[in-house]
């Protein structure tokens, strides 16, 4: 199954919703972990660029990029989403 930006966006939104329910004030999300939970990573058919695109698309101005790989998209991208 080919992972799309929407596939990753739904998983990120699910993680954010769960953190809100727990009463957290923020959640740090790492692209490699999101892709692993959805499936297909690591593997030759991974779609990490789409995973990172989904993460960036959900980032609000108040959120912060904790770590960005040199090219901006990779398994180590980490964004703090404030809830």
Secondary structure per residue as TSV (DSSP state, phi and psi in degrees):
chain	resnum	aa	ss	phi	psi
A	1	X	-	360.0	131.7
A	2	X	-	-83.3	126.5
A	3	X	-	-80.9	134.8
A	4	X	-	-111.4	168.2
A	5	X	H	-55.8	-40.6
A	6	X	H	-64.0	-37.9
A	7	X	H	-57.5	-47.8
A	8	X	H	-70.1	-38.6
A	9	X	H	-59.3	-42.6
A	10	X	H	-63.6	-39.3
A	11	X	H	-67.4	-41.7
A	12	X	H	-64.4	-43.2
A	13	X	H	-62.3	-37.1
A	14	X	H	-64.0	-44.8
A	15	X	H	-62.2	-41.4
A	16	X	H	-64.4	-44.3
A	17	X	H	-61.1	-44.0
A	18	X	H	-63.1	-40.6
A	19	X	H	-64.5	-39.2
A	20	X	H	-61.8	-43.5
A	21	X	H	-62.3	-31.6
A	22	X	T	-79.3	-7.3
A	23	X	T	84.2	17.2
A	24	X	-	-68.8	153.5
A	25	X	S	-93.9	-18.1
A	26	X	E	-158.9	166.8
A	27	X	E	-138.4	134.2
A	28	X	E	-94.6	124.7
A	29	X	E	-119.4	130.6
A	30	X	E	-110.2	132.7
A	31	X	H	-57.5	-40.9
A	32	X	H	-61.0	-37.9
A	33	X	H	-70.4	-39.0
A	34	X	H	-62.1	-47.8
A	35	X	H	-63.7	-40.0
A	36	X	H	-61.2	-42.3
A	37	X	H	-69.1	-31.3
A	38	X	H	-79.2	-34.3
A	39	X	S	116.5	164.0
A	40	X	-	85.3	2.4
A	41	X	-	-135.3	135.9
A	42	X	S	-75.7	154.2
A	43	X	S	172.8	162.2
A	44	X	T	-70.4	-18.0
A	45	X	T	-105.2	23.0
A	46	X	-	-64.4	162.7
A	47	X	-	-132.8	56.5
A	48	X	H	-58.7	-37.9
A	49	X	H	-56.7	-39.4
A	50	X	H	-69.8	-36.6
A	51	X	H	-60.7	-48.1
A	52	X	H	-65.4	-38.8
A	53	X	H	-60.4	-41.2
A	54	X	H	-63.2	-42.0
A	55	X	H	-62.5	-45.7
A	56	X	H	-63.9	-37.0
A	57	X	H	-67.6	-25.9
A	58	X	H	-93.2	-4.0
A	59	X	-	-74.5	124.9
A	60	X	-	-91.1	162.3
A	61	X	T	-55.5	-31.3
A	62	X	T	-79.0	-16.7
A	63	X	S	-75.6	162.3
A	64	X	E	-133.5	145.9
A	65	X	E	-84.2	115.3
A	66	X	E	-78.2	-43.2
A	67	X	E	-148.9	134.6
A	68	X	-	-125.0	127.4
A	69	X	-	-62.8	161.8
A	70	X	T	-48.8	-39.6
A	71	X	T	-94.7	3.2
A	72	X	S	89.7	-22.3
A	73	X	-	-131.5	121.3
A	74	X	S	179.6	174.6
A	75	X	T	-66.7	-13.2
A	76	X	T	-99.4	2.7
A	77	X	-	-60.1	128.1
A	78	X	E	-133.4	125.7
A	79	X	E	-122.9	136.3
A	80	X	E	-95.8	116.4
A	81	X	E	-100.1	120.0
A	82	X	E	-83.7	136.6
A	83	X	-	-103.2	360.0
